[in-house]
Amino acid sequence: MLTPKITDYKILKRDKKFDLESRVLSYMKEGWQPLGGVSVCLYTTTGNYIEYFQAIVKYEQQKPNLI
């Protein structure tokens, strides 16, 4: 079995966890898949501002094996 090839890559960023979840789900309906886990960045120099990140990818469509 071959590993599917990634054909597109994006990083989604939101400042609320719920907003990121909603955005990821909307992309998944368009054929995107999450890659890895959520990353969280806490900016303490600007008043404890938090951002959430999620990488998403699209894979190359697999052709069926005809035997």
TIPALO-132894 format. One record per residue: residue number from 1; x, y, z of N, C-alpha, C in turn. Coordinates in nm, 2 decimals. Layout:
<rec><num>NUM</num><n_px>X</n_px><n_py>Y</n_py><n_pz>Z</n_pz><ca_px>X</ca_px><ca_py>Y</ca_py><ca_pz>Z</ca_pz><c_px>X</c_px><c_py>Y</c_py><c_pz>Z</c_pz></rec>
...
This chain:
<rec><num>1</num><n_px>0.08</n_px><n_py>-0.12</n_py><n_pz>0.00</n_pz><ca_px>0.00</ca_px><ca_py>0.00</ca_py><ca_pz>0.00</ca_pz><c_px>0.09</c_px><c_py>0.12</c_py><c_pz>0.00</c_pz></rec>
<rec><num>2</num><n_px>0.06</n_px><n_py>0.22</n_py><n_pz>-0.09</n_pz><ca_px>0.14</ca_px><ca_py>0.34</ca_py><ca_pz>-0.10</ca_pz><c_px>0.09</c_px><c_py>0.45</c_py><c_pz>-0.01</c_pz></rec>
<rec><num>3</num><n_px>0.18</n_px><n_py>0.53</n_py><n_pz>0.04</n_pz><ca_px>0.14</ca_px><ca_py>0.64</ca_py><ca_pz>0.12</ca_pz><c_px>0.08</c_px><c_py>0.75</c_py><c_pz>0.03</c_pz></rec>
<rec><num>4</num><n_px>-0.04</n_px><n_py>0.80</n_py><n_pz>0.06</n_pz><ca_px>-0.10</ca_px><ca_py>0.90</ca_py><ca_pz>-0.02</ca_pz><c_px>-0.01</c_px><c_py>1.03</c_py><c_pz>-0.03</c_pz></rec>
<rec><num>5</num><n_px>-0.01</n_px><n_py>1.09</n_py><n_pz>-0.14</n_pz><ca_px>0.07</ca_px><ca_py>1.22</ca_py><ca_pz>-0.16</ca_pz><c_px>-0.01</c_px><c_py>1.34</c_py><c_pz>-0.12</c_pz></rec>
<rec><num>6</num><n_px>0.05</n_px><n_py>1.43</n_py><n_pz>-0.04</n_pz><ca_px>-0.02</ca_px><ca_py>1.55</ca_py><ca_pz>0.00</ca_pz><c_px>-0.01</c_px><c_py>1.65</c_py><c_pz>-0.12</c_pz></rec>
<rec><num>7</num><n_px>-0.12</n_px><n_py>1.70</n_py><n_pz>-0.16</n_pz><ca_px>-0.13</ca_px><ca_py>1.79</ca_py><ca_pz>-0.28</ca_pz><c_px>-0.15</c_px><c_py>1.94</c_py><c_pz>-0.24</c_pz></rec>
<rec><num>8</num><n_px>-0.20</n_px><n_py>1.96</n_py><n_pz>-0.11</n_pz><ca_px>-0.22</ca_px><ca_py>2.10</ca_py><ca_pz>-0.07</ca_pz><c_px>-0.21</c_px><c_py>2.11</c_py><c_pz>0.08</c_pz></rec>
<rec><num>9</num><n_px>-0.17</n_px><n_py>2.22</n_py><n_pz>0.14</n_pz><ca_px>-0.14</ca_px><ca_py>2.24</ca_py><ca_pz>0.28</ca_pz><c_px>-0.18</c_px><c_py>2.38</c_py><c_pz>0.32</c_pz></rec>
<rec><num>10</num><n_px>-0.24</n_px><n_py>2.39</n_py><n_pz>0.44</n_pz><ca_px>-0.28</ca_px><ca_py>2.52</ca_py><ca_pz>0.50</ca_pz><c_px>-0.26</c_px><c_py>2.51</c_py><c_pz>0.65</c_pz></rec>
<rec><num>11</num><n_px>-0.24</n_px><n_py>2.62</n_py><n_pz>0.71</n_pz><ca_px>-0.25</ca_px><ca_py>2.63</ca_py><ca_pz>0.85</ca_pz><c_px>-0.36</c_px><c_py>2.73</c_py><c_pz>0.89</c_pz></rec>
<rec><num>12</num><n_px>-0.45</n_px><n_py>2.68</n_py><n_pz>0.97</n_pz><ca_px>-0.57</ca_px><ca_py>2.76</ca_py><ca_pz>1.01</ca_pz><c_px>-0.53</c_px><c_py>2.82</c_py><c_pz>1.15</c_pz></rec>
<rec><num>13</num><n_px>-0.57</n_px><n_py>2.94</n_py><n_pz>1.17</n_pz><ca_px>-0.54</ca_px><ca_py>3.01</ca_py><ca_pz>1.29</ca_pz><c_px>-0.67</c_px><c_py>3.09</c_py><c_pz>1.34</c_pz></rec>
<rec><num>14</num><n_px>-0.70</n_px><n_py>3.07</n_py><n_pz>1.47</n_pz><ca_px>-0.81</ca_px><ca_py>3.14</ca_py><ca_pz>1.53</ca_pz><c_px>-0.78</c_px><c_py>3.17</c_py><c_pz>1.68</c_pz></rec>
<rec><num>15</num><n_px>-0.85</n_px><n_py>3.27</n_py><n_pz>1.73</n_pz><ca_px>-0.82</ca_px><ca_py>3.31</ca_py><ca_pz>1.87</ca_pz><c_px>-0.91</c_px><c_py>3.25</c_py><c_pz>1.97</c_pz></rec>
<rec><num>16</num><n_px>-1.00</n_px><n_py>3.17</n_py><n_pz>1.92</n_pz><ca_px>-1.09</ca_px><ca_py>3.09</ca_py><ca_pz>2.01</ca_pz><c_px>-1.10</c_px><c_py>2.95</c_py><c_pz>1.97</c_pz></rec>
<rec><num>17</num><n_px>-1.09</n_px><n_py>2.86</n_py><n_pz>2.07</n_pz><ca_px>-1.09</ca_px><ca_py>2.71</ca_py><ca_pz>2.03</ca_pz><c_px>-1.21</c_px><c_py>2.67</c_py><c_pz>1.95</c_pz></rec>
<rec><num>18</num><n_px>-1.33</n_px><n_py>2.72</n_py><n_pz>2.00</n_pz><ca_px>-1.45</ca_px><ca_py>2.68</ca_py><ca_pz>1.93</ca_pz><c_px>-1.45</c_px><c_py>2.73</c_py><c_pz>1.78</c_pz></rec>
<rec><num>19</num><n_px>-1.40</n_px><n_py>2.85</n_py><n_pz>1.76</n_pz><ca_px>-1.39</ca_px><ca_py>2.90</ca_py><ca_pz>1.62</ca_pz><c_px>-1.30</c_px><c_py>2.81</c_py><c_pz>1.53</c_pz></rec>
<rec><num>20</num><n_px>-1.19</n_px><n_py>2.77</n_py><n_pz>1.59</n_pz><ca_px>-1.10</ca_px><ca_py>2.68</ca_py><ca_pz>1.52</ca_pz><c_px>-1.16</c_px><c_py>2.55</c_py><c_pz>1.49</c_pz></rec>
<rec><num>21</num><n_px>-1.23</n_px><n_py>2.49</n_py><n_pz>1.58</n_pz><ca_px>-1.31</ca_px><ca_py>2.36</ca_py><ca_pz>1.56</ca_pz><c_px>-1.41</c_px><c_py>2.38</c_py><c_pz>1.45</c_pz></rec>
<rec><num>22</num><n_px>-1.48</n_px><n_py>2.49</n_py><n_pz>1.45</n_pz><ca_px>-1.58</ca_px><ca_py>2.51</ca_py><ca_pz>1.34</ca_pz><c_px>-1.52</c_px><c_py>2.52</c_py><c_pz>1.21</c_pz></rec>
<rec><num>23</num><n_px>-1.40</n_px><n_py>2.60</n_py><n_pz>1.20</n_pz><ca_px>-1.33</ca_px><ca_py>2.62</ca_py><ca_pz>1.07</ca_pz><c_px>-1.28</c_px><c_py>2.49</c_py><c_pz>1.02</c_pz></rec>
<rec><num>24</num><n_px>-1.22</n_px><n_py>2.41</n_py><n_pz>1.11</n_pz><ca_px>-1.16</ca_px><ca_py>2.28</ca_py><ca_pz>1.07</ca_pz><c_px>-1.27</c_px><c_py>2.19</c_py><c_pz>1.01</c_pz></rec>
<rec><num>25</num><n_px>-1.39</n_px><n_py>2.18</n_py><n_pz>1.08</n_pz><ca_px>-1.50</ca_px><ca_py>2.10</ca_py><ca_pz>1.03</ca_pz><c_px>-1.55</c_px><c_py>2.15</c_py><c_pz>0.90</c_pz></rec>
<rec><num>26</num><n_px>-1.55</n_px><n_py>2.28</n_py><n_pz>0.87</n_pz><ca_px>-1.60</ca_px><ca_py>2.33</ca_py><ca_pz>0.74</ca_pz><c_px>-1.50</c_px><c_py>2.29</c_py><c_pz>0.63</c_pz></rec>
<rec><num>27</num><n_px>-1.37</n_px><n_py>2.29</n_py><n_pz>0.66</n_pz><ca_px>-1.27</ca_px><ca_py>2.25</ca_py><ca_pz>0.56</ca_pz><c_px>-1.28</c_px><c_py>2.10</c_py><c_pz>0.54</c_pz></rec>
<rec><num>28</num><n_px>-1.31</n_px><n_py>2.02</n_py><n_pz>0.65</n_pz><ca_px>-1.32</ca_px><ca_py>1.87</ca_py><ca_pz>0.63</ca_pz><c_px>-1.43</c_px><c_py>1.84</c_py><c_pz>0.54</c_pz></rec>
<rec><num>29</num><n_px>-1.54</n_px><n_py>1.92</n_py><n_pz>0.54</n_pz><ca_px>-1.65</ca_px><ca_py>1.89</ca_py><ca_pz>0.45</ca_pz><c_px>-1.61</c_px><c_py>1.92</c_py><c_pz>0.30</c_pz></rec>
<rec><num>30</num><n_px>-1.50</n_px><n_py>1.99</n_py><n_pz>0.28</n_pz><ca_px>-1.45</ca_px><ca_py>2.02</ca_py><ca_pz>0.15</ca_pz><c_px>-1.34</c_px><c_py>1.92</c_py><c_pz>0.11</c_pz></rec>
<rec><num>31</num><n_px>-1.31</n_px><n_py>1.82</n_py><n_pz>0.19</n_pz><ca_px>-1.21</ca_px><ca_py>1.72</ca_py><ca_pz>0.16</ca_pz><c_px>-1.08</c_px><c_py>1.74</c_py><c_pz>0.22</c_pz></rec>
<rec><num>32</num><n_px>-1.06</n_px><n_py>1.84</n_py><n_pz>0.31</n_pz><ca_px>-0.94</ca_px><ca_py>1.86</ca_py><ca_pz>0.38</ca_pz><c_px>-0.93</c_px><c_py>1.77</c_py><c_pz>0.50</c_pz></rec>
<rec><num>33</num><n_px>-0.81</n_px><n_py>1.73</n_py><n_pz>0.55</n_pz><ca_px>-0.79</ca_px><ca_py>1.65</ca_py><ca_pz>0.66</ca_pz><c_px>-0.69</c_px><c_py>1.72</c_py><c_pz>0.76</c_pz></rec>
<rec><num>34</num><n_px>-0.72</n_px><n_py>1.71</n_py><n_pz>0.89</n_pz><ca_px>-0.62</ca_px><ca_py>1.77</ca_py><ca_pz>0.99</ca_pz><c_px>-0.50</c_px><c_py>1.68</c_py><c_pz>0.98</c_pz></rec>
<rec><num>35</num><n_px>-0.38</n_px><n_py>1.75</n_py><n_pz>1.00</n_pz><ca_px>-0.25</ca_px><ca_py>1.69</ca_py><ca_pz>1.01</ca_pz><c_px>-0.19</c_px><c_py>1.72</c_py><c_pz>1.14</c_pz></rec>
<rec><num>36</num><n_px>-0.17</n_px><n_py>1.62</n_py><n_pz>1.23</n_pz><ca_px>-0.11</ca_px><ca_py>1.65</ca_py><ca_pz>1.36</ca_pz><c_px>-0.22</c_px><c_py>1.71</c_py><c_pz>1.45</c_pz></rec>
<rec><num>37</num><n_px>-0.17</n_px><n_py>1.76</n_py><n_pz>1.56</n_pz><ca_px>-0.26</ca_px><ca_py>1.81</ca_py><ca_pz>1.66</ca_pz><c_px>-0.27</c_px><c_py>1.96</c_py><c_pz>1.66</c_pz></rec>
<rec><num>38</num><n_px>-0.35</n_px><n_py>2.02</n_py><n_pz>1.75</n_pz><ca_px>-0.36</ca_px><ca_py>2.16</ca_py><ca_pz>1.76</ca_pz><c_px>-0.24</c_px><c_py>2.22</c_py><c_pz>1.84</c_pz></rec>
<rec><num>39</num><n_px>-0.19</n_px><n_py>2.33</n_py><n_pz>1.79</n_pz><ca_px>-0.09</ca_px><ca_py>2.40</ca_py><ca_pz>1.86</ca_pz><c_px>-0.15</c_px><c_py>2.53</c_py><c_pz>1.92</c_pz></rec>
<rec><num>40</num><n_px>-0.10</n_px><n_py>2.56</n_py><n_pz>2.04</n_pz><ca_px>-0.15</ca_px><ca_py>2.68</ca_py><ca_pz>2.11</ca_pz><c_px>-0.04</c_px><c_py>2.77</c_py><c_pz>2.14</c_pz></rec>
<rec><num>41</num><n_px>-0.06</n_px><n_py>2.90</n_py><n_pz>2.11</n_pz><ca_px>0.05</ca_px><ca_py>3.00</ca_py><ca_pz>2.14</ca_pz><c_px>-0.01</c_px><c_py>3.10</c_py><c_pz>2.24</c_pz></rec>
<rec><num>42</num><n_px>0.06</n_px><n_py>3.12</n_py><n_pz>2.35</n_pz><ca_px>0.02</ca_px><ca_py>3.22</ca_py><ca_pz>2.45</ca_pz><c_px>0.12</c_px><c_py>3.34</c_py><c_pz>2.44</c_pz></rec>
<rec><num>43</num><n_px>0.06</n_px><n_py>3.46</n_py><n_pz>2.40</n_pz><ca_px>0.15</ca_px><ca_py>3.58</ca_py><ca_pz>2.40</ca_pz><c_px>0.13</c_px><c_py>3.66</c_py><c_pz>2.53</c_pz></rec>
<rec><num>44</num><n_px>0.23</n_px><n_py>3.65</n_py><n_pz>2.61</n_pz><ca_px>0.22</ca_px><ca_py>3.72</ca_py><ca_pz>2.74</ca_pz><c_px>0.26</c_px><c_py>3.87</c_py><c_pz>2.73</c_pz></rec>
<rec><num>45</num><n_px>0.33</n_px><n_py>3.91</n_py><n_pz>2.63</n_pz><ca_px>0.38</ca_px><ca_py>4.05</ca_py><ca_pz>2.62</ca_pz><c_px>0.26</c_px><c_py>4.14</c_py><c_pz>2.57</c_pz></rec>
<rec><num>46</num><n_px>0.15</n_px><n_py>4.08</n_py><n_pz>2.52</n_pz><ca_px>0.04</ca_px><ca_py>4.16</ca_py><ca_pz>2.47</ca_pz><c_px>-0.08</c_px><c_py>4.14</c_py><c_pz>2.55</c_pz></rec>
<rec><num>47</num><n_px>-0.07</n_px><n_py>4.10</n_py><n_pz>2.68</n_pz><ca_px>-0.19</ca_px><ca_py>4.09</ca_py><ca_pz>2.76</ca_pz><c_px>-0.25</c_px><c_py>3.95</c_py><c_pz>2.76</c_pz></rec>
<rec><num>48</num><n_px>-0.17</n_px><n_py>3.84</n_py><n_pz>2.76</n_pz><ca_px>-0.22</ca_px><ca_py>3.71</ca_py><ca_pz>2.76</ca_pz><c_px>-0.31</c_px><c_py>3.67</c_py><c_pz>2.65</c_pz></rec>
<rec><num>49</num><n_px>-0.27</n_px><n_py>3.70</n_py><n_pz>2.53</n_pz><ca_px>-0.35</ca_px><ca_py>3.67</ca_py><ca_pz>2.40</ca_pz><c_px>-0.32</c_px><c_py>3.53</c_py><c_pz>2.36</c_pz></rec>
<rec><num>50</num><n_px>-0.42</n_px><n_py>3.45</n_py><n_pz>2.33</n_pz><ca_px>-0.40</ca_px><ca_py>3.31</ca_py><ca_pz>2.29</ca_pz><c_px>-0.45</c_px><c_py>3.29</c_py><c_pz>2.14</c_pz></rec>
<rec><num>51</num><n_px>-0.37</n_px><n_py>3.21</n_py><n_pz>2.07</n_pz><ca_px>-0.40</ca_px><ca_py>3.17</ca_py><ca_pz>1.93</ca_pz><c_px>-0.39</c_px><c_py>3.02</c_py><c_pz>1.92</c_pz></rec>
<rec><num>52</num><n_px>-0.49</n_px><n_py>2.96</n_py><n_pz>1.84</n_pz><ca_px>-0.49</ca_px><ca_py>2.82</ca_py><ca_pz>1.82</ca_pz><c_px>-0.46</c_px><c_py>2.79</c_py><c_pz>1.67</c_pz></rec>
<rec><num>53</num><n_px>-0.38</n_px><n_py>2.69</n_py><n_pz>1.64</n_pz><ca_px>-0.34</ca_px><ca_py>2.66</ca_py><ca_pz>1.51</ca_pz><c_px>-0.37</c_px><c_py>2.51</c_py><c_pz>1.47</c_pz></rec>
<rec><num>54</num><n_px>-0.41</n_px><n_py>2.49</n_py><n_pz>1.35</n_pz><ca_px>-0.42</ca_px><ca_py>2.35</ca_py><ca_pz>1.30</ca_pz><c_px>-0.38</c_px><c_py>2.34</c_py><c_pz>1.16</c_pz></rec>
<rec><num>55</num><n_px>-0.29</n_px><n_py>2.25</n_py><n_pz>1.13</n_pz><ca_px>-0.25</ca_px><ca_py>2.22</ca_py><ca_pz>0.99</ca_pz><c_px>-0.35</c_px><c_py>2.13</c_py><c_pz>0.93</c_pz></rec>
<rec><num>56</num><n_px>-0.39</n_px><n_py>2.16</n_py><n_pz>0.80</n_pz><ca_px>-0.48</ca_px><ca_py>2.07</ca_py><ca_pz>0.73</ca_pz><c_px>-0.42</c_px><c_py>2.05</c_py><c_pz>0.59</c_pz></rec>
<rec><num>57</num><n_px>-0.45</n_px><n_py>1.93</n_py><n_pz>0.53</n_pz><ca_px>-0.40</ca_px><ca_py>1.89</ca_py><ca_pz>0.41</ca_pz><c_px>-0.50</c_px><c_py>1.83</c_py><c_pz>0.32</c_pz></rec>
<rec><num>58</num><n_px>-0.47</n_px><n_py>1.83</n_py><n_pz>0.19</n_pz><ca_px>-0.55</ca_px><ca_py>1.75</ca_py><ca_pz>0.09</ca_pz><c_px>-0.46</c_px><c_py>1.65</c_py><c_pz>0.03</c_pz></rec>
<rec><num>59</num><n_px>-0.51</n_px><n_py>1.53</n_py><n_pz>0.01</n_pz><ca_px>-0.44</ca_px><ca_py>1.42</ca_py><ca_pz>-0.04</ca_pz><c_px>-0.47</c_px><c_py>1.40</c_py><c_pz>-0.19</c_pz></rec>
<rec><num>60</num><n_px>-0.38</n_px><n_py>1.34</n_py><n_pz>-0.26</n_pz><ca_px>-0.40</ca_px><ca_py>1.30</ca_py><ca_pz>-0.40</ca_pz><c_px>-0.51</c_px><c_py>1.19</c_py><c_pz>-0.40</c_pz></rec>
<rec><num>61</num><n_px>-0.60</n_px><n_py>1.20</n_py><n_pz>-0.50</n_pz><ca_px>-0.70</ca_px><ca_py>1.10</ca_py><ca_pz>-0.51</ca_pz><c_px>-0.64</c_px><c_py>0.97</c_py><c_pz>-0.55</c_pz></rec>
<rec><num>62</num><n_px>-0.67</n_px><n_py>0.86</n_py><n_pz>-0.48</n_pz><ca_px>-0.61</ca_px><ca_py>0.73</ca_py><ca_pz>-0.51</ca_pz><c_px>-0.70</c_px><c_py>0.67</c_py><c_pz>-0.62</c_pz></rec>
<rec><num>63</num><n_px>-0.63</n_px><n_py>0.61</n_py><n_pz>-0.72</n_pz><ca_px>-0.70</ca_px><ca_py>0.54</ca_py><ca_pz>-0.83</ca_pz><c_px>-0.72</c_px><c_py>0.40</c_py><c_pz>-0.78</c_pz></rec>
<rec><num>64</num><n_px>-0.83</n_px><n_py>0.34</n_py><n_pz>-0.81</n_pz><ca_px>-0.85</ca_px><ca_py>0.20</ca_py><ca_pz>-0.77</ca_pz><c_px>-0.76</c_px><c_py>0.10</c_py><c_pz>-0.85</c_pz></rec>
<rec><num>65</num><n_px>-0.71</n_px><n_py>0.00</n_py><n_pz>-0.77</n_pz><ca_px>-0.63</ca_px><ca_py>-0.10</ca_py><ca_pz>-0.84</ca_pz><c_px>-0.72</c_px><c_py>-0.20</c_py><c_pz>-0.91</c_pz></rec>
<rec><num>66</num><n_px>-0.70</n_px><n_py>-0.21</n_py><n_pz>-1.04</n_pz><ca_px>-0.78</ca_px><ca_py>-0.31</ca_py><ca_pz>-1.11</ca_pz><c_px>-0.69</c_px><c_py>-0.43</c_py><c_pz>-1.14</c_pz></rec>
<rec><num>67</num><n_px>-0.73</n_px><n_py>-0.55</n_py><n_pz>-1.09</n_pz><ca_px>-0.65</ca_px><ca_py>-0.67</ca_py><ca_pz>-1.11</ca_pz><c_px>-0.73</c_px><c_py>-0.76</c_py><c_pz>-1.20</c_pz></rec>
